[in-house]
Amino acid sequence: MTTAHLAAEGFEAQLREELRRLGVGVRAEHSRLFVCDDAPSPSAWAANTWFDVEEIGIASIGDAAAKLRAMQRNWAMYAPVHARRATLIQERLPHVSAKPLVFPAEAPTAPLGSWTLLASDRLLCAARCASPFPNGEVAFVEDRDGPPSRAYLKLWEALTRLGARPGAGTRCLDLGATPGGWTWVLASLGAEVLAIDKAPLDPKVAAMPGVRWRGESAFALDPASVGPIDWLFSDIICYPARLLALVRRWMAEGRVRNFVCTIKFQGDTDHDTVAHFAAIPGGRLLHLHHNKHELTWALLR
Ligand SMILES: C[S@@+](CC[C@H](N)C(=O)[O-])C[C@H]1O[C@@H](n2cnc3c(N)ncnc32)[C@H](O)[C@@H]1O
């Protein structure tokens, strides 16, 4: 079985190391696309994963398009080489709408395959992929007035990819909340938000209905002082091991249902701590299109 992982842009080294640690053999690297012989393993650093990958000989541009169309309707092109020829093939395939999403929106449900040209007469393709977005790239119609920082895009993407979001009246804890992009997202959804940060929130966010702020360290916060929580969010700037300890503490307390946390790396990627997050049963690790040198860990129950 051939699987291919498309590394998030700029994070090829992280994907290579992750696959090595998972014991996944990489047969070939085609720019950001890592072609593997093993069965698909969940990969955090992949922007997309291609399943049951096939290599096909093509006689012409028309032949390539016909062969892809015969397999299924919608295709996303990945063209690190032979870009002009690849574009001519893609133009003969049904148009795939790349319209930015208006949050809150559901992720597209139509199957989206991926293909690339290995050589002018050979293509690699997969009718089934992990991401419903072309090459895992999620775009939104941005809000340039409401949120005080661009971090809101990360949370929009996380909630869209997870297919779940806090509803009206749900109790959310936002750790490392300032200036308040995530709190703005949550309050806009009608949630009750307790924002924790030593620095104050942007006044416009602080004034939103349902928002409360406490000027404390998230690490010193006593779970008993906040009561039951439907969603715990963290975008705290801290070492991954410190975040892991915080998550374990809140999990052990048993007062939180869902978690969405950014694991931020300073300098080297802390693969050991990532492996501990990956081992938490039921959790998911994602590199969002809007993540920088970060991963997003989520546990929904
Ligand atoms: C990347 S910013 C968060 C951005 C925020 N999610 C938004 O959407 O605007 C990281 C925040 O973590 C906060 N932080 C760092 N250490 C903290 C701690 N011990 N307790 C609470 N917040 C902390 C910083 O003050 C900073 O506001």
Ligand as a Chemical Component Dictionary entry (heavy atoms), coordinates in Angstrom:
data_LIG
# 
_chem_comp.id                   LIG 
_chem_comp.type                 NON-POLYMER 
_chem_comp.pdbx_formal_charge   0 
_chem_comp.three_letter_code    LIG 
# 
loop_
_chem_comp_atom.comp_id 
_chem_comp_atom.atom_id 
_chem_comp_atom.alt_atom_id 
_chem_comp_atom.type_symbol 
_chem_comp_atom.charge 
_chem_comp_atom.model_Cartn_x 
_chem_comp_atom.model_Cartn_y 
_chem_comp_atom.model_Cartn_z 
_chem_comp_atom.pdbx_ordinal 
LIG C1  C1  C 0  0.180  34.131 21.191 1  
LIG S1  S1  S 1  -0.454 35.069 22.504 2  
LIG C2  C2  C 0  -2.127 34.575 22.516 3  
LIG C3  C3  C 0  -2.945 35.170 21.420 4  
LIG C4  C4  C 0  -4.413 34.947 21.624 5  
LIG N1  N1  N 0  -4.773 33.542 21.488 6  
LIG C5  C5  C 0  -5.225 35.743 20.646 7  
LIG O1  O1  O 0  -5.999 35.142 19.884 8  
LIG O2  O2  O -1 -5.156 36.983 20.652 9  
LIG C6  C6  C 0  0.198  34.281 23.897 10 
LIG C7  C7  C 0  -0.246 34.827 25.211 11 
LIG O3  O3  O 0  0.211  33.950 26.247 12 
LIG C8  C8  C 0  0.315  34.744 27.391 13 
LIG N2  N2  N 0  1.032  34.048 28.468 14 
LIG C9  C9  C 0  2.345  33.749 28.555 15 
LIG N3  N3  N 0  2.583  33.119 29.735 16 
LIG C10 C10 C 0  1.398  33.035 30.386 17 
LIG C11 C11 C 0  0.981  32.499 31.615 18 
LIG N4  N4  N 0  1.856  31.930 32.459 19 
LIG N5  N5  N 0  -0.322 32.583 31.968 20 
LIG C12 C12 C 0  -1.219 33.160 31.133 21 
LIG N6  N6  N 0  -0.874 33.672 29.938 22 
LIG C13 C13 C 0  0.408  33.619 29.568 23 
LIG C14 C14 C 0  0.990  36.010 26.913 24 
LIG O4  O4  O 0  0.761  37.071 27.815 25 
LIG C15 C15 C 0  0.295  36.200 25.555 26 
LIG O5  O5  O 0  -0.771 37.124 25.675 27 
# 
loop_
_chem_comp_bond.comp_id 
_chem_comp_bond.atom_id_1 
_chem_comp_bond.atom_id_2 
_chem_comp_bond.value_order 
_chem_comp_bond.pdbx_ordinal 
LIG C1  S1  SING 1  
LIG S1  C2  SING 2  
LIG S1  C6  SING 3  
LIG C2  C3  SING 4  
LIG C3  C4  SING 5  
LIG C4  N1  SING 6  
LIG C4  C5  SING 7  
LIG C5  O1  DOUB 8  
LIG C5  O2  SING 9  
LIG C6  C7  SING 10 
LIG C7  O3  SING 11 
LIG C7  C15 SING 12 
LIG O3  C8  SING 13 
LIG C8  N2  SING 14 
LIG C8  C14 SING 15 
LIG N2  C9  SING 16 
LIG N2  C13 SING 17 
LIG C9  N3  DOUB 18 
LIG N3  C10 SING 19 
LIG C10 C11 SING 20 
LIG C10 C13 DOUB 21 
LIG C11 N4  SING 22 
LIG C11 N5  DOUB 23 
LIG N5  C12 SING 24 
LIG C12 N6  DOUB 25 
LIG N6  C13 SING 26 
LIG C14 O4  SING 27 
LIG C14 C15 SING 28 
LIG C15 O5  SING 29 
# 
